[in-house]
Amino acid sequence: MANALLQTHLPFPKRQGKVRDVYDLGDRLLIVSTDRISAFDWVMPNGIPDKGRILNQLSLFWFRTLGVEHHILDDALPPSLAALDPAGELQGRSVIARKAQVVPFECVIRGYLEGSGWRDYKKTGCVCGIPLPTGLRQCDRLEHPIFTPATKAETGHDENVSFEMMQSALGTDVAMELKERSVAIYQRGNEITRPRGIVIADTKLEWGWFEGRLILIDEVLTPDSSRFWPADRWQPGRAQPSFDKQFLREFLDQTGWDKNSPPPELPETIVSQTRERYLAAYEQITGSTLPK
């Protein structure tokens, strides 16, 4: 197994997120998906080899498949940038993208009752203020997917907000367009993944304005931004096996880490098993092996 790529260093202005390094090339962006992995608002000290390539290639699959206008211009490095990467570390994990004005909300779509939605429901009978029927179980499928936006946080945790707050900030027309298009992507994603053995329980999408239009940006329907469950093992009333970060979260919950101080280094077994889950999701959804 190759080493994880945790940092990139190129001679351009850089903004570093939890996973991606975003370089300003002037009229375009270079977005590099590293192998960093975060949980509970902390970036782990060691990464997951190939994770960035998996996320990037899976997002590219969705950008090509969904038929939605997006920010990707090219997934190959131009010669001038390739010359700065003689070891080929950036290959397969980088895209050239349009500059878009980022919508300051995460568009979260939930089709099943899990995570913070399940915790909210147990306390209030609602998810993010949306009333749900009584008697639902953990991981039950909702009759209709619900749209629960969140504020975007560069560091720390995104905060769930009401749709009304989003409407107030963006205007009713924009908020409704974001809701309708996001739910449609979630539903289309499940139409594609279910026959391939994966349920997308929930996901979050990001959008940006480009020349007055809303376009899809960042990543799409990946194990970092979604809950992926094996379709043949879905059983409401309990937590589900998964192809996403939940495996890592469950391990961290068992370590005694207080989640308020720097996290522990991940054991090699956890690293390799997390990688296997991400890779399995990619291969099942795309029907292909990860490009070398």
GUGUSE-659010 format. One record per residue (C-alpha): residue in one letter; residue number from 1; x, y, z. Coordinates in steps of 0.001 Angstrom, whole numbers, plus 524288, in hexadecimal, padded with zeros to 5 digits. Layout:
N
+-----+-----+-------+-------+-------+
: res :   n :     u :     v :     w :
+-----+-----+-------+-------+-------+
:   a : NUM :     X :     Y :     Z :
...
+-----+-----+-------+-------+-------+
//
This chain:
292
+-----+-----+-------+-------+-------+
: res :   n :     u :     v :     w :
+-----+-----+-------+-------+-------+
:   m :   1 : 80000 : 80000 : 80000 :
:   a :   2 : 8055E : 80D4C : 7FC0E :
:   n :   3 : 807EC : 8181E : 805CE :
:   a :   4 : 7FD25 : 821DF : 80867 :
:   l :   5 : 7FE90 : 82F65 : 80268 :
:   l :   6 : 7FBC4 : 838EE : 80D7C :
:   q :   7 : 80152 : 845BD : 80846 :
:   t :   8 : 803CC : 84C07 : 7FB21 :
:   h :   9 : 80CE0 : 8575C : 7F863 :
:   l :  10 : 80B75 : 85F2E : 7EBE2 :
:   p :  11 : 80FA3 : 86D41 : 7E91B :
:   f :  12 : 801E4 : 872F0 : 7E8EF :
:   p :  13 : 7F905 : 878D8 : 7F341 :
:   k :  14 : 7F2E6 : 86D86 : 7FAAC :
:   r :  15 : 7E6E4 : 86B94 : 80308 :
:   q :  16 : 7E729 : 85EF6 : 80ABE :
:   g :  17 : 7DACD : 85815 : 80EE9 :
:   k :  18 : 7D980 : 84BAD : 816BA :
:   v :  19 : 7DBE1 : 84359 : 80A9F :
:   r :  20 : 7DE62 : 84C1D : 7FEE7 :
:   d :  21 : 7E94E : 8558A : 7FB82 :
:   v :  22 : 7E3D6 : 8602D : 7F2B0 :
:   y :  23 : 7ED97 : 8681B : 7EABC :
:   d :  24 : 7EA26 : 874FC : 7E452 :
:   l :  25 : 7EF33 : 874FB : 7D659 :
:   g :  26 : 7E97E : 88249 : 7D327 :
:   d :  27 : 7DDC0 : 87F9A : 7CA8B :
:   r :  28 : 7DC57 : 87179 : 7CEFF :
:   l :  29 : 7DE81 : 868C8 : 7DAC8 :
:   l :  30 : 7E6BD : 85CA6 : 7DC98 :
:   i :  31 : 7DFF5 : 853CD : 7E66E :
:   v :  32 : 7E803 : 848B1 : 7EC18 :
:   s :  33 : 7E163 : 83E0C : 7F421 :
:   t :  34 : 7EB4D : 8398A : 7FE3C :
:   d :  35 : 7EAC7 : 82D20 : 80662 :
:   r :  36 : 7E777 : 83488 : 812CD :
:   i :  37 : 7DB98 : 82FA6 : 81A17 :
:   s :  38 : 7D3BE : 836BE : 8245D :
:   a :  39 : 7CA32 : 83276 : 82ECE :
:   f :  40 : 7C36F : 839E5 : 839A4 :
:   d :  41 : 7C8DA : 84691 : 833E5 :
:   w :  42 : 7D6FE : 8421C : 83530 :
:   v :  43 : 7E067 : 83E34 : 82A62 :
:   m :  44 : 7E6E3 : 83165 : 82DFD :
:   p :  45 : 7F5C4 : 83181 : 82F46 :
:   n :  46 : 7F749 : 826EA : 824FF :
:   g :  47 : 7EF86 : 8257B : 81892 :
:   i :  48 : 7E96F : 81ACD : 8103C :
:   p :  49 : 7F1D4 : 8173C : 80460 :
:   d :  50 : 7EACE : 819AD : 7F766 :
:   k :  51 : 7DF1D : 81FF4 : 7FE2D :
:   g :  52 : 7E0B1 : 82CB9 : 7F6BB :
:   r :  53 : 7E176 : 825A6 : 7E9C8 :
:   i :  54 : 7D54F : 81DC0 : 7ED23 :
:   l :  55 : 7CD99 : 829F4 : 7F0CE :
:   n :  56 : 7D22C : 83146 : 7E4C5 :
:   q :  57 : 7CF77 : 82644 : 7DB36 :
:   l :  58 : 7C22D : 82336 : 7E11D :
:   s :  59 : 7BE4A : 8318C : 7E07C :
:   l :  60 : 7C29E : 831FB : 7D248 :
:   f :  61 : 7BA00 : 8262F : 7CF93 :
:   w :  62 : 7AE52 : 82D52 : 7D565 :
:   f :  63 : 7B131 : 83A38 : 7CEB9 :
:   r :  64 : 7B137 : 832F2 : 7C1C2 :
:   t :  65 : 7A540 : 82AB2 : 7C4F1 :
:   l :  66 : 79B95 : 83409 : 7CB3A :
:   g :  67 : 79A3B : 83D93 : 7BFFA :
:   v :  68 : 79B07 : 84967 : 7C90C :
:   e :  69 : 7A356 : 85546 : 7C5E5 :
:   h :  70 : 7AF7A : 854FE : 7CE7D :
:   h :  71 : 7BC66 : 85B98 : 7D0F6 :
:   i :  72 : 7C5E1 : 851B8 : 7CAFB :
:   l :  73 : 7CD7C : 85671 : 7BF29 :
:   d :  74 : 7D79F : 84B86 : 7BE22 :
:   d :  75 : 7DC44 : 83FE0 : 7C600 :
:   a :  76 : 7E9BA : 83FD5 : 7BFB4 :
:   l :  77 : 7F4A2 : 848D8 : 7C3E9 :
:   p :  78 : 7F96A : 8520A : 7B942 :
:   p :  79 : 807E6 : 85068 : 7B5FC :
:   s :  80 : 80BC2 : 85C67 : 7BDDF :
:   l :  81 : 80606 : 8567B : 7CA3F :
:   a :  82 : 80A43 : 8488E : 7C743 :
:   a :  83 : 81839 : 84DB2 : 7C6B3 :
:   l :  84 : 816C1 : 8519F : 7D4FE :
:   d :  85 : 812EA : 843B4 : 7D883 :
:   p :  86 : 81E22 : 83B1F : 7D3BC :
:   a :  87 : 81A93 : 83000 : 7DCF9 :
:   g :  88 : 80C9B : 82FC9 : 7D7F7 :
:   e :  89 : 806CB : 8315F : 7E581 :
:   l :  90 : 7FBE0 : 83A18 : 7E07E :
:   q :  91 : 7F7AA : 8310C : 7D583 :
:   g :  92 : 7E9F4 : 82BBF : 7D6FE :
:   r :  93 : 7E6E5 : 8345D : 7E299 :
:   s :  94 : 7E68E : 841D2 : 7DC44 :
:   v :  95 : 7DD16 : 849C2 : 7D41E :
:   i :  96 : 7DD4C : 856FC : 7CD94 :
:   a :  97 : 7D0BC : 85DE8 : 7D145 :
:   r :  98 : 7C929 : 86A3E : 7CEA1 :
:   k :  99 : 7C911 : 874AB : 7D902 :
:   a : 100 : 7BB72 : 8756B : 7DEB8 :
:   q : 101 : 7B5BC : 87D92 : 7E992 :
:   v : 102 : 7B2D4 : 87337 : 7F3BE :
:   v : 103 : 7A4FD : 87294 : 7F928 :
:   p : 104 : 7A706 : 873D5 : 807EC :
:   f : 105 : 79E93 : 86811 : 80B3A :
:   e : 106 : 7A094 : 8596D : 80A96 :
:   c : 107 : 7951A : 85314 : 803B6 :
:   v : 108 : 7923F : 846E4 : 80BC4 :
:   i : 109 : 78886 : 83CB7 : 8071A :
:   r : 110 : 78439 : 831B6 : 8101F :
:   g : 111 : 77CF4 : 825D8 : 80B1E :
:   y : 112 : 77EE1 : 81DAB : 8175F :
:   l : 113 : 77EB9 : 820A0 : 825EA :
:   e : 114 : 78CA2 : 81FFE : 82B25 :
:   g : 115 : 79767 : 8284E : 83109 :
:   s : 116 : 793C3 : 835B4 : 8362A :
:   g : 117 : 78646 : 8341B : 8300C :
:   w : 118 : 783A5 : 827EF : 8382C :
:   r : 119 : 78883 : 82EA5 : 8448E :
:   d : 120 : 77FEE : 83A6B : 841A2 :
:   y : 121 : 77412 : 831DB : 83EF7 :
:   k : 122 : 77583 : 82A5F : 84BC4 :
:   k : 123 : 77569 : 8372D : 8534A :
:   t : 124 : 76B5C : 83F0E : 84BC0 :
:   g : 125 : 76426 : 83686 : 841F8 :
:   c : 126 : 769A0 : 83F6E : 8377C :
:   v : 127 : 775EA : 84053 : 82F2F :
:   c : 128 : 77AF2 : 84E38 : 82E39 :
:   g : 129 : 76D4B : 85312 : 8317D :
:   i : 130 : 76681 : 84A53 : 82782 :
:   p : 131 : 75C0A : 841F5 : 82E4C :
:   l : 132 : 75CAE : 8336B : 82B57 :
:   p : 133 : 75311 : 82868 : 82E40 :
:   t : 134 : 753C0 : 82255 : 83BBB :
:   g : 135 : 75985 : 814EC : 83DEC :
:   l : 136 : 764A0 : 81589 : 83423 :
:   r : 137 : 7707D : 80D12 : 836B9 :
:   q : 138 : 77EDF : 80FF5 : 834F9 :
:   c : 139 : 78247 : 80F45 : 82685 :
:   d : 140 : 7742B : 80E84 : 8221C :
:   r : 141 : 771D7 : 81320 : 81448 :
:   l : 142 : 76A4D : 81FEC : 813D4 :
:   e : 143 : 75E36 : 8209F : 80B58 :
:   h : 144 : 76450 : 82C06 : 80413 :
:   p : 145 : 7724D : 8313E : 80506 :
:   i : 146 : 7733D : 83D68 : 80D64 :
:   f : 147 : 77BA9 : 84952 : 80ADE :
:   t : 148 : 782E7 : 84E5A : 816DD :
:   p : 149 : 78CC0 : 8590C : 813A1 :
:   a : 150 : 79867 : 85C52 : 81C1D :
:   t : 151 : 7A18A : 867C1 : 81D30 :
:   k : 152 : 7AF10 : 86587 : 817A3 :
:   a : 153 : 7BA6F : 865AE : 82115 :
:   e : 154 : 7C8AF : 8667D : 81CB2 :
:   t : 155 : 7CC80 : 860FF : 829EC :
:   g : 156 : 7C40A : 85A5E : 833FC :
:   h : 157 : 7B6A1 : 854D3 : 831B5 :
:   d : 158 : 7AC49 : 858E9 : 827F4 :
:   e : 159 : 79FD8 : 85D50 : 82ED5 :
:   n : 160 : 79262 : 858A7 : 82A8F :
:   v : 161 : 78930 : 863E2 : 82755 :
:   s : 162 : 77B05 : 864C9 : 8233A :
:   f : 163 : 77706 : 865EA : 81512 :
:   e : 164 : 77090 : 872AF : 818DB :
:   m : 165 : 77DAE : 87819 : 81D39 :
:   m : 166 : 7837F : 87414 : 8102F :
:   q : 167 : 77822 : 87AA4 : 8092C :
:   s : 168 : 77A55 : 88715 : 810EF :
:   a : 169 : 788BF : 88746 : 80D77 :
:   l : 170 : 787E2 : 88398 : 7FF10 :
:   g : 171 : 77A0D : 886F1 : 7FAF1 :
:   t : 172 : 76EE7 : 87D7C : 7F899 :
:   d : 173 : 771D0 : 87AC3 : 7EA42 :
:   v : 174 : 78018 : 8773D : 7EC75 :
:   a : 175 : 77D18 : 86F38 : 7F89C :
:   m : 176 : 77282 : 86797 : 7F180 :
:   e : 177 : 77B6F : 86514 : 7E5DF :
:   l : 178 : 7860F : 85FED : 7EED8 :
:   k : 179 : 77C6E : 85734 : 7F5F3 :
:   e : 180 : 77612 : 8519A : 7E9C8 :
:   r : 181 : 782B4 : 84F54 : 7E261 :
:   s : 182 : 78992 : 8496C : 7EE2B :
:   v : 183 : 77E86 : 83FEB : 7F10F :
:   a : 184 : 77E1D : 83C25 : 7E2AF :
:   i : 185 : 78CB5 : 838F5 : 7E2D8 :
:   y : 186 : 78B1A : 830C4 : 7EF20 :
:   q : 187 : 77FD8 : 82937 : 7E911 :
:   r : 188 : 786EE : 82758 : 7DC2E :
:   g : 189 : 792F9 : 822AD : 7E37C :
:   n : 190 : 78B15 : 8183D : 7EA7D :
:   e : 191 : 784D1 : 813ED : 7DDBD :
:   i : 192 : 7928A : 81130 : 7D8D0 :
:   t : 193 : 798A9 : 80B48 : 7E511 :
:   r : 194 : 78D8D : 80299 : 7E9E7 :
:   p : 195 : 78E91 : 7F8D6 : 7DEA8 :
:   r : 196 : 79D2C : 7F8C3 : 7E16E :
:   g : 197 : 79B19 : 7F4F1 : 7EFA2 :
:   i : 198 : 79C8E : 801EA : 7F6B5 :
:   v : 199 : 7928A : 80A54 : 7FDA7 :
:   i : 200 : 795D6 : 818BD : 7FEDC :
:   a : 201 : 78FB1 : 81BB8 : 80C0D :
:   d : 202 : 792CD : 82A31 : 80BD6 :
:   t : 203 : 79C1E : 833A1 : 8057A :
:   k : 204 : 7A055 : 841C1 : 80527 :
:   l : 205 : 7A295 : 849C3 : 7F8F2 :
:   e : 206 : 7A8E9 : 856D1 : 7F650 :
:   w : 207 : 7A51B : 860BD : 7EC1B :
:   g : 208 : 7AADE : 86D4A : 7E6E6 :
:   w : 209 : 7A6DE : 87889 : 7DE25 :
:   f : 210 : 7ADB0 : 87934 : 7D103 :
:   e : 211 : 7A997 : 88395 : 7C72A :
:   g : 212 : 79CA4 : 884EC : 7CE3D :
:   r : 213 : 799AA : 87643 : 7CE69 :
:   l : 214 : 79A3C : 86C74 : 7D975 :
:   i : 215 : 7A415 : 861C6 : 7D65D :
:   l : 216 : 7A819 : 855BA : 7DE01 :
:   i : 217 : 7B56B : 856EE : 7E48F :
:   d : 218 : 7BEA2 : 84FCE : 7EDE3 :
:   e : 219 : 7BC0B : 84124 : 7EEB8 :
:   v : 220 : 7AFF3 : 83931 : 7EB85 :
:   l : 221 : 7AA52 : 82CD1 : 7F1B7 :
:   t : 222 : 7B706 : 827EF : 7F7A5 :
:   p : 223 : 7B9A8 : 8202D : 80428 :
:   d : 224 : 7BE6D : 82CDA : 80A66 :
:   s : 225 : 7B1F5 : 8346A : 80788 :
:   s : 226 : 7A7EB : 8296B : 8087D :
:   r : 227 : 7A3C8 : 81D65 : 80FF4 :
:   f : 228 : 7A505 : 81162 : 80747 :
:   w : 229 : 79EC5 : 804BD : 80C18 :
:   p : 230 : 79ED7 : 7F712 : 8061E :
:   a : 231 : 7912B : 7F5D6 : 80061 :
:   d : 232 : 78FF8 : 7E761 : 8039B :
:   r : 233 : 79353 : 7E97C : 811F6 :
:   w : 234 : 78A94 : 7F514 : 814F6 :
:   q : 235 : 78290 : 7F225 : 8210A :
:   p : 236 : 77BAC : 7FD2E : 82861 :
:   g : 237 : 77C99 : 7FD78 : 8371E :
:   r : 238 : 78B6B : 7FD75 : 83803 :
:   a : 239 : 79788 : 803F6 : 832A0 :
:   q : 240 : 79B29 : 7FF2C : 82504 :
:   p : 241 : 7A7C6 : 7F9C7 : 81F89 :
:   s : 242 : 7AD42 : 80413 : 81689 :
:   f : 243 : 7B699 : 807CE : 80BA8 :
:   d : 244 : 7B9C1 : 81504 : 81196 :
:   k : 245 : 7BFE0 : 81C11 : 81D37 :
:   q : 246 : 7B6A9 : 81604 : 82725 :
:   f : 247 : 7C034 : 80AC6 : 82907 :
:   l : 248 : 7CAAE : 81487 : 82D08 :
:   r : 249 : 7C158 : 81C09 : 835EB :
:   e : 250 : 7BD8B : 80F82 : 83CE9 :
:   f : 251 : 7CBCE : 80BFE : 83F08 :
:   l : 252 : 7CEA5 : 8197B : 844A4 :
:   d : 253 : 7C2E4 : 8186B : 84DAD :
:   q : 254 : 7C92C : 80C57 : 853B1 :
:   t : 255 : 7D6A9 : 81239 : 85605 :
:   g : 256 : 7D366 : 81B1F : 86167 :
:   w : 257 : 7D7A2 : 82710 : 8599F :
:   d : 258 : 7D09F : 83305 : 85F1F :
:   k : 259 : 7CEB1 : 83981 : 851B6 :
:   n : 260 : 7D350 : 84663 : 85778 :
:   s : 261 : 7E1E1 : 843E9 : 85632 :
:   p : 262 : 7EA45 : 83F67 : 84AB7 :
:   p : 263 : 7E5CB : 831EB : 8462A :
:   p : 264 : 7EDE9 : 82585 : 8473E :
:   e : 265 : 7F54B : 81FB0 : 83BD2 :
:   l : 266 : 7ED21 : 815A7 : 834B0 :
:   p : 267 : 7F1CF : 80778 : 83571 :
:   e : 268 : 7F5BE : 80156 : 82898 :
:   t : 269 : 7EA3E : 7F7EB : 82926 :
:   i : 270 : 7E095 : 8033D : 82A0B :
:   v : 271 : 7E789 : 80A55 : 81EF3 :
:   s : 272 : 7E726 : 7FE6E : 8160C :
:   q : 273 : 7D90B : 7FAEF : 81940 :
:   t : 274 : 7D490 : 808F5 : 816EF :
:   r : 275 : 7DB9B : 808E7 : 809DC :
:   e : 276 : 7D51E : 7FBFB : 80640 :
:   r : 277 : 7C798 : 8019C : 808F0 :
:   y : 278 : 7C9F4 : 80DCD : 800CD :
:   l : 279 : 7CF9E : 805C6 : 7F5B5 :
:   a : 280 : 7C44A : 7FC2A : 7F612 :
:   a : 281 : 7BAA1 : 80767 : 7F4F5 :
:   y : 282 : 7C1DB : 80CD3 : 7E93C :
:   e : 283 : 7C29B : 7FFB7 : 7E253 :
:   q : 284 : 7B467 : 7FBFE : 7E4D3 :
:   i : 285 : 7AF05 : 808FC : 7E07D :
:   t : 286 : 7B782 : 80B1F : 7D480 :
:   g : 287 : 7B954 : 7FD00 : 7D087 :
:   s : 288 : 7C7BF : 7FF72 : 7CE3B :
:   t : 289 : 7D4A8 : 7FEAF : 7D568 :
:   l : 290 : 7DB8D : 80AD3 : 7DA4D :
:   p : 291 : 7E42A : 810B1 : 7CF90 :
:   k : 292 : 7F2A8 : 80F1D : 7D22F :
+-----+-----+-------+-------+-------+
//
